[in-house]
Amino acid sequence: MAETAMSLAGQYVLPKFMEVVNMLTGLQKEVEDTKDELESFQDFINDADQVAEAEKDNNRRDRIKKRVKQMREVVFRMEDVIDEYMICEERQLDDHGCATLPCEAVDYIKTLILRLQIAYKIRNVKSLVHGERYGFQSQFPLEPRPNSCRGNQSVTWHKLRMDPLFIREDEVVGFDGPRDMLKNWLIGGRKERTVISVVGMPGLGKTTLAKQVFDNKEVFGRFDCHALITVSQSYTVEGLLRDMLQQFCKEKKENPPHVSTMDRRSLIDEVRNHLHEKRYVILFDDVWNEIFWDDVEVVVIDDKNGSRILITTRYKKVAEFCRRSSFIYVHELQPLIEEKSLELFYKKAFQYDFDGCCPKELVDISVKIVRKCKGLPLAIVAIGGVLSRKEKSATEWNLFSQNLSLELERNSKLTSITKILGLSYDDLSYNLRSCLLYFGMYPQDFEVKFDRLIRQWIAEGFVKLEREKSLEDVAQQYLTELILRSLVQVCSFTIDGKIKGYRTLHLLHEMILGKIKDIRFCRYIGEHDQSVSSGLVRRLTIATCSNDLIGSIESSHTVLDFDDSRLFYVPENLGNLIHLKYLSLKKTWVESLPKSIGKFQNLETLDVRQSLVFEMPKEIGKLRKLRYLLANTISSIQLKDSLGGMTSLQKLSLLSIDDDGVVIIVLAKLRQLRDLRMYKFRGEYGKTLCSSINEMPLFGKLYIYTENENEAIDLHCMLLLSMLRKLYLHGNLGNLPNWIPQLQNLVKLFLVYSNLTNDPLEFLKDLPSLMFLSIGDRAYEGETLPFRYGGFQKLQELELKYLRNLNSIFIDKGALQSLEKLWLTSIPQLKTAPSGIQHLKKLKVLHVLDMPIEFEQHIAPSEGQEHWIIQHVPLVRIWSKFYRKPREITNTSRLSER
């Protein structure tokens, strides 16, 4: 019996046991292999996407897309199992090897079981990947990519590229200025070879404009040789050279050499010989890659005879790349203004009736439709052409406008719009595609703030770490890339020129939503419970009453953004979201966070600002991966023992300091901290704070609030703050700290309740980077503020408010030479305008809020004695208790009620 048992054990149990041991010991390598497999599989899916887009048979295309969706679900599973492994490993590290103790034995066994489960999941998911690859390849074989590109050259693409080359000049609207400028660049200027680039987003009419200039009789007559080459994503160097030779020979009515049999070297020699000592102009249309210039530079010789190269591109880097070896001009083509957009729309929509004019009853709806096109000629022409064949009734056109998204998807006459925009999407890497699609998580025309966007990209794993760069820096590179590719628009800037807000154009957003629906990138639930995508999805955006939809949240979600939604509570079971990395409850009605929030071991961003949460649970201290902890107030008592372990923190706001101030010592451990905002600060904490901040090499923003205005902020110690860009001090200073004038990179400075008796301007006037200065409530107790000659040379915005003793402001000629905005708020003793304000030639706006009636009378346009000194200011806006709305004085000296 015993022998039988041993035999069975050797035959069945031992092999299974060894299999388990091997799986556990080889788990780390299996995870690394899975990461590599994930990247390879994502590339495979990208190729499959392009096969689907190129497929003309609708039924076959739908079948391909269905398989692609299945493959994306496998990718989700791969990402999840990798995340599970990372969480398991981090928990094990936190055990500090205590598994030998009896009290830890159970936990150790649980960890082994969990690791074994992960090993089996990896095995299963790898099997799924191989099955999906084989299944797709057997049904829809992928052809190898051309080495020089990542696009496809379909018949549809050729038609899209060719159509703009044959537009008549009388059909073009709004290009008069750019056309004249390009013409002057082509026929005038230096003798050296010059590259002229027309850059802009798809659909702006770059090709149309360049072709019009290229064909201009005066331009054409100035050159000996002419060639128009369509480059595209899928060019080959040999193909370009053969095309050039054939066009040159055709122009001279010569028999071309046997170009089809020539190698690259022979072709280069032939083109160079042909261009030697000739003044040539070549239009390279639709250039996608900056490497293109490396490919053609050796051919387009420079004989110093005024030769010109004209390029159209969506990508600004292409234009800048030529600067290495050639003079360049760059024209960034802009969308049409509304007047020109309507003119072009009327040309197309009423080309066969109403003598090209819009009937009165269609004017309003025409304006509405045109505004959706955002000045994009491609869209205006296509939509106008469709409407030219529809019944000319307001009802019909309103219905078309309301269903524009469906029309773009279904109407064959409008597919050119999405095809042209889609080419830019297809040219992106996997990560950049995901970054662009993320704009579909936001409503149309919504301005997405920089900080919010990059934190979500990082949480989603789109941003890959690069050597010696932070994830935030890499994310900023990605955004810049999308801007340079003309796919993302910049909406707003910070005062020092950094981009603050972004959006995508209406029609590009529609294209993004179409892609999202196809690939189940996310699910967007709108106010009427409309879902953009269904089935298994990775991301969820809720823009309606959120608590009714909490059930929609799945454990695989990495980002939950409830910003400004009607969410009233956070369910306790939300702690099951082990993959969650970003949670925003900002501007919600949530009053408290559940203790289960401590289970969010992967959480990187927690934002509860402007909610009703005023007390954070102590379990927050367990979140060791937090990079951004943002709240109305965070009690240091609850975090004192755990804050030192939260070493990934980059931004901490708003930390309420307890009576003993011990937490300030702990801050020294947060070496990654860049932004610190503190409340209930006391004077005696000053030296400790200085010591802690000196341990933070990347520190850039400091906000200090005292509990009452009389509490002194003692910061009279040398701070090594070479990176400090923003400083907010709310409390009694007595005298300005001697280290502030040494802050070479300080851009913004706020002083509130400082009780300064000496003129602070003398100490601040030479700060080389200062662009914004706010001297607020009781920050200065003096009666006079003199802005001396040569001071504040970069200052663009100045706020002076609630200064109870101030009665005069003097501005020397040569001071504040960059000032654009000036705010004067509630300064009861200031009865006259600042003396010397007429010297501020760059001042654009003067804001006057709740100032003495005498001040308003002195600057009034009709009888004001001092009105003459503000006549150069384009806009003066006045708020006072006598008027419900601000009054405006424009530079035409007209006073109007708003």
Secondary structure as GFF3:
##gff-version 3
##sequence-region A 1 898
A	DSSP	alpha_helix	2	8	.	.	.	ID=ss1
A	DSSP	pi_helix	9	13	.	.	.	ID=ss2
A	DSSP	alpha_helix	14	25	.	.	.	ID=ss3
A	DSSP	alpha_helix	27	54	.	.	.	ID=ss4
A	DSSP	alpha_helix	58	94	.	.	.	ID=ss5
A	DSSP	three_ten_helix	98	100	.	.	.	ID=ss6
A	DSSP	alpha_helix	102	139	.	.	.	ID=ss7
A	DSSP	alpha_helix	155	162	.	.	.	ID=ss8
A	DSSP	three_ten_helix	163	166	.	.	.	ID=ss9
A	DSSP	three_ten_helix	169	171	.	.	.	ID=ss10
A	DSSP	alpha_helix	176	187	.	.	.	ID=ss11
A	DSSP	beta_strand	194	199	.	.	.	ID=ss12
A	DSSP	alpha_helix	206	215	.	.	.	ID=ss13
A	DSSP	alpha_helix	217	221	.	.	.	ID=ss14
A	DSSP	beta_strand	225	230	.	.	.	ID=ss15
A	DSSP	alpha_helix	237	251	.	.	.	ID=ss16
A	DSSP	three_ten_helix	259	261	.	.	.	ID=ss17
A	DSSP	alpha_helix	264	275	.	.	.	ID=ss18
A	DSSP	beta_strand	280	287	.	.	.	ID=ss19
A	DSSP	alpha_helix	291	296	.	.	.	ID=ss20
A	DSSP	beta_strand	308	313	.	.	.	ID=ss21
A	DSSP	alpha_helix	316	321	.	.	.	ID=ss22
A	DSSP	three_ten_helix	322	324	.	.	.	ID=ss23
A	DSSP	beta_strand	327	332	.	.	.	ID=ss24
A	DSSP	alpha_helix	338	349	.	.	.	ID=ss25
A	DSSP	three_ten_helix	354	356	.	.	.	ID=ss26
A	DSSP	three_ten_helix	360	362	.	.	.	ID=ss27
A	DSSP	alpha_helix	363	373	.	.	.	ID=ss28
A	DSSP	alpha_helix	377	388	.	.	.	ID=ss29
A	DSSP	alpha_helix	394	402	.	.	.	ID=ss30
A	DSSP	alpha_helix	404	410	.	.	.	ID=ss31
A	DSSP	alpha_helix	415	426	.	.	.	ID=ss32
A	DSSP	alpha_helix	430	437	.	.	.	ID=ss33
A	DSSP	three_ten_helix	438	441	.	.	.	ID=ss34
A	DSSP	beta_strand	448	449	.	.	.	ID=ss35
A	DSSP	alpha_helix	450	460	.	.	.	ID=ss36
A	DSSP	alpha_helix	471	484	.	.	.	ID=ss37
A	DSSP	beta_strand	489	493	.	.	.	ID=ss38
A	DSSP	beta_strand	499	503	.	.	.	ID=ss39
A	DSSP	alpha_helix	506	519	.	.	.	ID=ss40
A	DSSP	beta_strand	523	525	.	.	.	ID=ss41
A	DSSP	beta_strand	540	542	.	.	.	ID=ss42
A	DSSP	three_ten_helix	546	552	.	.	.	ID=ss43
A	DSSP	beta_strand	559	561	.	.	.	ID=ss44
A	DSSP	three_ten_helix	572	576	.	.	.	ID=ss45
A	DSSP	beta_strand	582	584	.	.	.	ID=ss46
A	DSSP	three_ten_helix	595	599	.	.	.	ID=ss47
A	DSSP	beta_strand	605	607	.	.	.	ID=ss48
A	DSSP	three_ten_helix	618	622	.	.	.	ID=ss49
A	DSSP	beta_strand	628	635	.	.	.	ID=ss50
A	DSSP	alpha_helix	636	639	.	.	.	ID=ss51
A	DSSP	three_ten_helix	643	645	.	.	.	ID=ss52
A	DSSP	beta_strand	651	656	.	.	.	ID=ss53
A	DSSP	alpha_helix	662	666	.	.	.	ID=ss54
A	DSSP	three_ten_helix	667	669	.	.	.	ID=ss55
A	DSSP	beta_strand	675	681	.	.	.	ID=ss56
A	DSSP	three_ten_helix	683	685	.	.	.	ID=ss57
A	DSSP	alpha_helix	686	693	.	.	.	ID=ss58
A	DSSP	beta_strand	701	706	.	.	.	ID=ss59
A	DSSP	beta_strand	726	730	.	.	.	ID=ss60
A	DSSP	three_ten_helix	740	742	.	.	.	ID=ss61
A	DSSP	beta_strand	748	752	.	.	.	ID=ss62
A	DSSP	alpha_helix	761	764	.	.	.	ID=ss63
A	DSSP	beta_strand	772	775	.	.	.	ID=ss64
A	DSSP	beta_strand	784	787	.	.	.	ID=ss65
A	DSSP	beta_strand	797	801	.	.	.	ID=ss66
A	DSSP	beta_strand	808	811	.	.	.	ID=ss67
A	DSSP	beta_strand	821	825	.	.	.	ID=ss68
A	DSSP	three_ten_helix	837	839	.	.	.	ID=ss69
A	DSSP	beta_strand	845	849	.	.	.	ID=ss70
A	DSSP	alpha_helix	853	859	.	.	.	ID=ss71
A	DSSP	three_ten_helix	867	870	.	.	.	ID=ss72
A	DSSP	beta_strand	875	879	.	.	.	ID=ss73
A	DSSP	beta_strand	887	890	.	.	.	ID=ss74
A	DSSP	beta_strand	895	897	.	.	.	ID=ss75
###
